[in-house]
Amino acid sequence: MPRKKVIRKERGVFEKVPGSEIWWIRYYVDGREHREKVGRQSDAVDLYRIRRADALRGAKMPANMKNKGVKFEEIGKHALEWYIEHGRKDVKNFRIRMNIILKDFGHRVAEEIKPSEIDAWLKKYDWSPATKNCYKNVFGKTFKIAFADGKVSGNPARLVEQRPEKNARLRFLSAEEEAKIREAIDLRCPRHMPELDIALNTGMRKSEQYSLEWGQVSFRRKRILLDETKNGSSREIPMNKTCVKAFEELHADRPHEGRIFQSKYGRDLNDSRAWFDRVVEDAKVSNFTWHALRHTFISRLVMAGVDLRTAQELAGHKTISMTVRYAHLAPEHNQAAIEKLDPKIR
């Protein structure tokens, strides 16, 4: 069993009610005692060290935290500024979710927001578990940044239970559905066919594909370089013949600088929404989104006998656990593995 993390005792950190697991800090400035309610012991230790260091260097200490009155709107806007300054790729989604949260919590004093209130707020929306977890993470990151700046004394979002996400069903495209979608593209917008081919043969995320520029595509090496992925790291994607042909068609038609994928008016496309949703509707393919093309890419790799470790690398999954979700598509691999235990016939 893993050892339980032991937190070193600090002189000014204490439980006001023993066993309550609600920790306080006590420190002195100019002979005057200050007390602050924090929450978790580790958070209390961190805040105590910050307060003690501030006192030693003569920094102005905060007033009674209960009366400080920092609104959630203030720390929310500060968190958004932090995301922009640090160049976070998910800043657009963070801003959208933050604006929704601020409608209900912006006027509230941040210190007075309880974990139960965040949990109740998430419950009232008919969102998927994954979406609720995303909003919980916005709360958590906002309080974490504010805590580091000494604006709050704890992070209530850390005590909100993570919703279990059910990823049992992976939607991928059948050969018949693909034929219908291709037919619909031919009729409505044939110039977008290369985009479909590239998606099905690289498995790139939508944001990765639609931010591509020609400098990232090497026809000589048959490689696509993604400078920064969802995981924050760069990776190379090999191109097969179908993918190379699709890019060659695009380059012959649009050998311009900047984004590869453009509309018929020559404007950069940020995603496929303008045409793909209509095509899927025309093809009468139900419950299918652009992201399912990525599932199709990985599913077809596994069904073609590609091992999971290679599939993980090609998909750009950070952990193998993400790729293992597709393992059921290749049951013959399990059969072949177990048969290796049979004694060899001499």
Secondary structure by P-SEA (a helix, b strand, c coil): cccccccccccccccccccccbbbbbbccccbbbbbbbccaaaaaaaaaaaaaaaaaccccccccccccccaaaaaaaaaaaaaaacccaaaaaaaaaaaaaacccccccccccaaaaaaaaaaccccaaaaaaaaaaaaaaaaaaaaacccccccccccccccccccbbbbbcaaaaaaaaaaaaaccccaaaaaaaaacccccaaaaaacccccccccccbbbbccccccccbbbbbcaaaaaaaaaaaaaccccccccccccccccccccccaaaaaaaaccccccaaaaaaaaaaaaaaacccaaaaaaaacccccccccccccccaaaaaaaaaccccccc
